[in-house]
Amino acid sequence: MTLNRTQPLRIGTRGSPLALAQAHETRDRLIAAHPHLAAPGAIEIVVFKTTGDRILDRTLAEAGGKGLFTKELEDALLDGRTDLAVHSMKDVPTWLPEGLEIATLLPREDTRDAFFSRGGHTVDTLPAGSVVGTAGLRRQAQILERRPDLKVVPFRGNVQTRLAKLDAGEVDATLLALAGLRRLGLTDRITAVLEHEEMLPAVAQGAIGIEIRSSDDATRALLAPLNCAGTAARVTAERALLAMLDGSCRTPIAALSTLDGDRLHLKAKVLSNDGRQVFRAERRGLAGDAAAIGADAGAEIKAVLPPGFFQA
Ligand SMILES: NCc1[nH]cc(CCC(=O)O)c1CC(=O)O
């Protein structure tokens, strides 16, 4: 098969600064692997506004529904308006639409969360009753697990908006994924980087996935040299856990797998929203068994969850 194309390769992306940085990283990696794609017009970046970009006044769990950041990109792929879609894998629902697949995982960024506070406080030194702004139930639950005396309030908007709200005193602290901050070059204002023991990341946090039509062998071949096998194994394990738990986005789930050679180590945690109930599982195995490792850890947690634990 020839990798030369007569049509431009069309990359679908959201328009947020982080999404654009990830689309540009994808374009740059494609050009590095296939120099002819550097020609003017060989790659087009097509920007879409997703439902998740429109809803800024509610938390995403309240907005309900899955795929808030992906649906418009996937519709464009399915209609043939684009050839690939670039996603933060953290935002990609467990089940993809029929006819689409994640073809490639780029090398994963740092998976930790960054903590920002006024007055340089860490999670442990924040005065009782301090207000932490976060949109995510996973962060809310883990903050309250450690500090039940803090108050967590919903908080959305892009990085700059959130930091402005912090400066204005609307909240005393907030959290953001370090991966996004690194990609945007916005790490200078971080108060503390939270280690995994303190804040286990979201499934696939820090990973960029590239989605294509399953029938599109030409684009799959173009993307093949960009795939990071280690990231793919880790994301496979974490997403298999999610699939087994079948968790709605209203239940806090955190997971992280790491690789040491071909040995994969998965840690997973499901919490109640108030952080008072915590269920954990841990598994080790071969990277080649990533899907089974994730499913197995998910099944262990599922077996001990009280009936009705997952909210609709
Ligand atoms: N939910 C939004 C979102 N999706 C991916 C990232 C960060 C980048 C990543 O984890 O890959 C963020 C922002 C955040 O959580 O701070």
The ligand as a MOL file (V3000), in Angstrom:
LIG
                    3D

  0  0  0     0  0            999 V3000
M  V30 BEGIN CTAB
M  V30 COUNTS 16 16 0 0 0
M  V30 BEGIN ATOM
M  V30 1 N -11.6860 16.4920 31.5780 0
M  V30 2 C -10.9450 17.4420 30.8130 0
M  V30 3 C -9.5520 16.9880 30.5540 0
M  V30 4 N -9.2960 15.9690 29.7130 0
M  V30 5 C -7.9450 15.7460 29.7080 0
M  V30 6 C -7.3570 16.6690 30.5490 0
M  V30 7 C -5.9200 16.7840 30.8440 0
M  V30 8 C -4.9810 16.0410 29.9610 0
M  V30 9 C -4.9580 14.5570 30.1670 0
M  V30 10 O -5.2780 14.0320 31.2470 0
M  V30 11 O -4.5740 13.8790 29.2030 0
M  V30 12 C -8.3650 17.4700 31.0810 0
M  V30 13 C -8.2040 18.6060 32.0050 0
M  V30 14 C -7.9080 18.2170 33.4310 0
M  V30 15 O -8.3900 17.1920 33.9220 0
M  V30 16 O -7.2000 18.9690 34.1110 0
M  V30 END ATOM
M  V30 BEGIN BOND
M  V30 1 1 1 2
M  V30 2 1 2 3
M  V30 3 1 3 4
M  V30 4 2 3 12
M  V30 5 1 4 5
M  V30 6 2 5 6
M  V30 7 1 6 7
M  V30 8 1 6 12
M  V30 9 1 7 8
M  V30 10 1 8 9
M  V30 11 2 9 10
M  V30 12 1 9 11
M  V30 13 1 12 13
M  V30 14 1 13 14
M  V30 15 2 14 15
M  V30 16 1 14 16
M  V30 END BOND
M  V30 END CTAB
M  END
